[in-house]
Amino acid sequence: MQAGRVLGVDPGLNITGYGVLEVSPGGPRLIEAGIVRGGDRGEIARRVEAIWEGVTEVIAAFEPTALALEALYAHYKHPRTALLMGHARGVICLAGAQAGIPVVSYSATQVKRILTGSGRADKGQVQRAIQRELGLAQLPQPADVADALAVALCHYYLQGRRQPTANR
């Protein structure tokens, strides 16, 4: 993968996690990670506006060359969750498109498989993989940030056709 920055995003209507990785020949390096709050109450239009504004600010501040986000998964028992998540993903994709950066989606099982070797890895396994790959002193928290960093790392490995240290 060419040098640049990858913005990983874990879309959520209440909390959207993000992580920015600097990509260089020496490997990925964490630049910034955090959350954007859409709120847990109120009109859906105001909530997605807050997500769009937050992601747009992150893009403007860190100038990523790619935006990677988790693909939408719809469980037949919870279709409403998928519909609501679609709103968040939509404005995140819009923010990337308006900034002129490629937007790429990865399934949760693909992200887990790339980072841990198992598409059924639990959150703790994924967090430890992120900690190891980025040389972090502590596990990434909260889970929304960890998931965003995981999707950014997945993009890094797939675009550069590299393997995480655990898979070498």
C-alpha positions as CSV (number, residue, x, y, z in Angstrom):
1,M,0.0,0.0,0.0
2,Q,1.2,3.5,-0.8
3,A,2.0,6.0,1.9
4,G,-0.9,7.9,3.2
5,R,-3.6,7.7,5.8
6,V,-6.5,5.3,6.3
7,L,-9.5,6.4,8.2
8,G,-11.3,3.4,9.7
9,V,-14.9,3.9,10.8
10,D,-17.2,1.7,12.9
11,P,-20.6,3.1,12.0
12,G,-23.2,3.5,14.7
13,L,-26.2,5.7,15.1
14,N,-25.4,6.5,18.8
15,I,-21.6,6.2,18.7
16,T,-19.4,6.0,15.6
17,G,-15.9,5.0,16.3
18,Y,-13.0,6.2,14.1
19,G,-9.3,5.5,13.8
20,V,-6.7,7.2,11.6
21,L,-3.6,5.2,10.6
22,E,-0.5,6.6,8.9
23,V,0.7,4.1,6.3
24,S,4.4,4.1,5.5
25,P,7.0,1.5,4.4
26,G,7.7,0.9,8.1
27,G,4.1,-0.2,8.6
28,P,1.0,1.4,10.1
29,R,1.1,3.9,12.9
30,L,-1.8,5.2,15.0
31,I,-2.4,8.9,14.5
32,E,-5.7,9.5,16.2
33,A,-8.7,7.6,17.4
34,G,-12.0,8.5,19.0
35,I,-15.7,8.6,18.7
36,V,-18.4,10.8,17.1
37,R,-21.7,10.9,19.0
38,G,-24.9,10.8,17.1
39,G,-26.9,10.8,20.3
40,D,-29.2,8.2,21.7
41,R,-32.4,10.3,21.5
42,G,-34.0,12.7,19.2
43,E,-34.9,13.1,15.6
44,I,-33.0,10.8,13.2
45,A,-32.2,13.6,10.9
46,R,-30.3,15.5,13.6
47,R,-28.5,12.4,14.7
48,V,-27.2,11.5,11.2
49,E,-26.3,15.2,10.7
50,A,-24.1,15.0,13.9
51,I,-22.4,11.9,12.5
52,W,-21.8,13.5,9.1
53,E,-20.4,16.6,10.7
54,G,-18.1,14.6,13.0
55,V,-16.7,12.4,10.2
56,T,-16.3,15.4,7.9
57,E,-14.3,17.2,10.6
58,V,-12.0,14.1,11.1
59,I,-11.5,13.9,7.3
60,A,-10.6,17.6,7.1
61,A,-8.3,17.4,10.1
62,F,-6.3,14.3,9.0
63,E,-6.7,14.2,5.2
64,P,-7.0,10.4,4.8
65,T,-6.4,8.9,1.4
66,A,-9.0,6.1,2.0
67,L,-12.0,5.5,4.2
68,A,-12.6,2.0,5.3
69,L,-15.8,1.0,7.1
70,E,-17.6,-2.1,8.3
71,A,-20.1,-3.4,5.9
72,L,-23.8,-3.5,6.9
73,Y,-24.9,-6.8,8.4
74,A,-28.6,-7.5,8.7
75,H,-29.8,-10.2,11.1
76,Y,-33.2,-11.5,10.2
77,K,-34.3,-11.2,13.9
78,H,-33.3,-7.5,14.1
79,P,-34.1,-5.8,10.7
80,R,-34.7,-2.4,12.4
81,T,-31.1,-2.3,13.6
82,A,-29.8,-2.8,10.1
83,L,-32.1,-0.1,8.8
84,L,-31.0,2.4,11.4
85,M,-27.3,1.5,10.8
86,G,-27.9,2.2,7.1
87,H,-28.6,5.8,8.0
88,A,-25.2,6.1,9.7
89,R,-23.3,4.3,7.0
90,G,-25.0,6.5,4.3
91,V,-23.8,9.8,5.8
92,I,-20.3,8.4,6.4
93,C,-20.1,7.3,2.7
94,L,-21.3,10.7,1.7
95,A,-18.6,12.4,3.8
96,G,-16.0,10.3,2.1
97,A,-17.4,10.9,-1.4
98,Q,-17.6,14.7,-0.8
99,A,-14.0,14.7,0.2
100,G,-13.1,12.8,-2.9
101,I,-11.6,9.8,-1.1
102,P,-12.3,6.1,-1.9
103,V,-14.8,4.4,0.4
104,V,-14.3,0.7,0.9
105,S,-16.4,-1.7,3.0
106,Y,-15.3,-4.9,4.7
107,S,-17.5,-7.5,6.4
108,A,-17.0,-8.1,10.1
109,T,-15.9,-11.7,9.5
110,Q,-13.3,-10.6,6.9
111,V,-11.9,-8.1,9.3
112,K,-11.6,-10.6,12.1
113,R,-10.1,-13.3,9.8
114,I,-7.4,-10.9,8.5
115,L,-6.4,-9.7,12.0
116,T,-6.7,-13.0,14.0
117,G,-6.9,-15.8,11.5
118,S,-10.5,-16.5,12.6
119,G,-13.7,-14.9,11.2
120,R,-15.4,-15.8,14.5
121,A,-12.9,-14.1,16.8
122,D,-14.4,-12.4,19.9
123,K,-13.9,-8.7,20.6
124,G,-11.0,-9.4,23.1
125,Q,-9.1,-11.3,20.4
126,V,-9.5,-8.4,18.0
127,Q,-8.5,-5.9,20.6
128,R,-5.3,-7.8,21.4
129,A,-4.5,-8.1,17.7
130,I,-4.8,-4.3,17.3
131,Q,-2.7,-3.7,20.4
132,R,0.0,-6.0,19.0
133,E,0.0,-4.7,15.4
134,L,0.1,-1.0,16.5
135,G,2.4,-1.5,19.5
136,L,-0.1,0.0,21.9
137,A,0.5,0.0,25.6
138,Q,-3.1,-0.7,26.3
139,L,-6.0,-2.4,24.6
140,P,-7.9,0.1,22.4
141,Q,-11.1,1.3,24.1
142,P,-14.0,1.7,23.7
143,A,-15.2,-1.2,21.5
144,D,-16.3,1.3,18.8
145,V,-12.7,2.6,18.5
146,A,-11.3,-0.9,18.5
147,D,-13.6,-1.9,15.6
148,A,-12.7,1.2,13.6
149,L,-9.0,0.5,14.0
150,A,-9.6,-3.1,13.1
151,V,-11.3,-2.2,9.8
152,A,-8.5,0.3,9.1
153,L,-5.8,-2.4,9.7
154,C,-7.8,-4.8,7.5
155,H,-7.7,-2.2,4.6
156,Y,-4.0,-1.7,5.2
157,Y,-3.3,-5.5,5.0
158,L,-5.5,-6.2,2.0
159,Q,-4.4,-3.2,0.0
160,G,-0.7,-3.9,0.6
161,R,-1.2,-7.7,0.5
162,R,0.7,-7.9,3.8
163,Q,0.1,-10.2,6.7
164,P,-0.4,-9.2,10.3
165,T,2.5,-10.3,12.5
166,A,0.4,-13.1,14.1
167,N,-0.1,-14.6,10.6
168,R,3.5,-14.5,9.4
